[in-house]
Amino acid sequence: MNYGHFNLENKEYVITRPDTPAPWANYLGDPEYGAIISNNAGGYSFVKSGANGRIIRYRFNTNIALPGRYVYIRDNDASDYWSASWAPVCKPLDKFKSECRHGTAYTVITGEYSDIKSEVTYYVPLGKTYEVWNAKITNNSDKPRNLSVYGFCEFTSENNYEQDQINLQYTQFITQTTFEGNKILQHININSGKDATGSNYRERFLGLAGADISAYNGALDSFIGSYRSYANPIGVESGKCDNVLNYNGNACAALQSDIVLQPGETRTLTYILGQRCNAQANEIIAQYADPAKADEEVKELIAHWHEILNRFSVKTPSDTFNNMVNVWNAYQCFITFIWSRAASFVYCGLRNGYGYRDTVQDIQGIIHLDPETAADKIRFMLSAQVDNGAGLPLVKFNHNAGHETCPDENDENSVYAKETGHPSYRADDALWLFPTIVKYIGESGNRGFLDEVILYSNGGEGTVYDHLKRAINFSMTHLGDHHMPAGLHADWNDCLRMGKKGESTFVAFQLYYAMTILKGYAQERNDTEYVEYLNKVQGELGDSLAKCWDDDRFIRGIREDGVVVGAKKDPEANMWLNPQSWSVISGFATKEQGDTAMQSVHDILNTPYGVKLLEPPYVDHFFDGALMHIFNPDTKENGGIFSQTQGWAILAESLLGHGNRAFEYFTESSPASLNDKAEIRVLEPYVHGQFTESTRSPFAGRSHVHWLTGTGSTAMVGCVEGILGMRPDADGLKVDPAIPSDWDSYTVDKVFRGKKLNMKFVNPDHVESGVKEIVMNGEKLDGNYIPAAKLKDVNDITVTLG
């Protein structure tokens, strides 16, 4: 079933049926002020932190998706009412016409009912810390219309989400609201928190520009009424808010404006929501007296985001690929880059920090578009590396480099454990720095980055090069009995615990890859002693990995008690995806091994919706550390299609030159591929989720945990570096695509180190991979490499495959 379509030119997803299988969301704002909005205006807002800065309420774990930022409209002559978004009133769809356009940091919801058209644009102005709902109401009938328009939101009683939802004996009695002429102002702890002017920094407001306020409510129960809901609030149904304000209890802001629209007339009402004191709110609201201001701000927002996204764009025979690479996968990467796993319709905001491995991987997804913004976050994450080489498992949003505590292995009473809930290090955290940094240096050409001096989280400092050496050293000082990295608390798979001295082949492949990268940097720096060391230990690691080959696959690891995990003979979980894909990505597997291992992946793990994480799932033969057995078979880590790993499968097949197989995996796992079967996928068809239920589930193909997932970055890398073969290094750009053999041609427009690359690819022989010739600005280049030194400001490049 189809609920909408992509508009590539405008970089929007257009929802034409409002009764989507789940709330389909968009993100507004930036790290200082965030907002999440559904296609029916449900969602919530927060200042800096979804956990400790919540402004308006939202109820999780339901597709009801209530409440949100609602605009109600009442026809006072007909005593009929509706909402500008289809929900919450939910008029019959044969009478109510709805369209939602999710764009880059804005959402426009259009409704038409009873010859009244409404268009509400929701956005956070660029660089501001408040949000705007710009509502345009038009009379399309041939007679004057007597209307009441209401702007509504439900305030939290406390910035902390848990306190607001759970500690009601406290939070119900700390707020009150006042009406201040053009706004409802909510006060929290009114007797404290005041500055020298008497203003309270915890005041919130919903204000209005463009119309007078005829009536209002500041108390939720008074606006909704007893035994009613957001679908039929008494303040709207009766046609008059009763001007009751909150003093203890649940606060809201409902602003009623009575207007008369002549035939063809449009009236603009601009609502502004934020956390500001009265004086500051007045200054903000006054800026919107001119109704054109909101339109100008939206244009500015669009120009900002489109300029960034246009730095890399493709035109291929696949609309699905074009929409994901050019717009939605890219935009999702920026959202995960900003918010990590902090706030969505699934994450309630209680994870008040950055997961180390999550964020370092998330950075990879934006490097090809904004390398210097990526570099700033790399520096931040390097400052969260402990001086022993490990990463802090959770990096607090208020991270204080040089002064942080750190985990004491498996000590739940350590200061760090009490602050974050993480008592021990992860085996893989710091190893993600290597592919991220090598991608940044390749994209930017900034070799000097390795010489920058950055603090360690717990004190001391070192160059980036030193940070990387210490990351290697952490792994080398935490080896198991078979000379592979110890599993410690866990590797990438938090549900797999092989014991403190158990060993992970996945991490071993990561370490092998890290050694290759660092060896190259050491050679450039003439650090010959360290090169010799890396040659020695990488050879020993390679010998250990060679013993992990089991006929047609690599095992997953070795438990602390010496038992192999993922052996071919095992009755359950005998085939795992990540060791196979990473054997190729790391450069360890021979061509024959890589081909064999990835063929086994296709034969055993592939499904119509992507590649499973393992097979068969754990049911009867799990061990204590196989925590995934708690999940239903073919769900999440227990044989589900874990979406993040799809990007690695795509990249591995691309590196092997298997363009058809790489694109098969892209197509199976891409949300856009199920746009016409949205009832199966359920989640948004324009962004990746965390996982998809596999074939043992009665709901195979159903996806879960939207937006904030590492899938964004791995899928982007799989497409850009893998399928499209854009593989920059410090000296230039290697071009080595692996595409579907039926593609005749395609184009890539890329900004690379400030230069414009207009690239046309032709495939006369219909090959999957291989570059026959590159001609740049009329000059034939050697091999498949574009030296940065040869680039002009604008470059016309033709790549012939063959």
Buried (B, 14 or more C-beta within 10 A) or exposed (E): EEBBBBBBEBBBBBBEBBEBBBBBBBBBBBEEBBBBBBBBBBBBBBBBBBBBBBBBBBBBEEEEBBBBBBBBBBBBEEEEBBBBBBBBBBBEEEEBBBBBBBBBBBBBBBBBBBBBBBBBBBBBBBEBBBBBBBBBBBBBEEEEBBBBBBBBBBBBBBBBBBBBBEEEEEBBEBBBBBBBEBBBBBBBEBEEEBEEEEBBEBBBBBBBBBBEBBBBBBBBBBBBBEEBEBBEBBBBBEBBBBBBBBBEBBBBBBBBBBBEBEEEBEBBBBBBBBBBBBEBBBEBBEBBEBBEBBBEBBEBBBEBBBEBBEBBBBBBEBBBBBBBBBBBBBBBBBBBBBBBBBBBBBBBBBBBBBBBBBBBBBBBBBBBBBBEBBBEBBBBBBBBBBBBBBBBBBBBBEBEBEEBBBBBEEEEEBEBBEEBEBBBBBBBBBBBBBBBBBBBBBBBBBEEBBEBEBBBBBEEBBBBBBBBBBBBBBBBEBBBEBBBBBBBBBBBBBBBBBBBBBBBBBBBBBBBBBBBBBBBBBEEBEBEEBBEBBEEBBEBBEEBBEEBBBEBBBBBBBBBEEEBBBBEEBEBBBBBBBBBBBBBBBEBBEEEBBBBBBBBBBEBBBBEBBBBBBBBBBBEEBBEBBBBBEBBBBBBBBBBBBBBBBBBBBBBBBBBBBBBBBBBBBBBBBBBBBBEEBBBBBBBBBBBBBBBBBBBBEEBBBBBBBBBBBBBBBBBBBBBBBBBBBBBBBBBBBBBBBBBBEBEBBEBBBBBBEEBBEBBBBBEEEBBBBBBBBBBEEEEBEEBBBEBEEBEEEBBBBBBBE
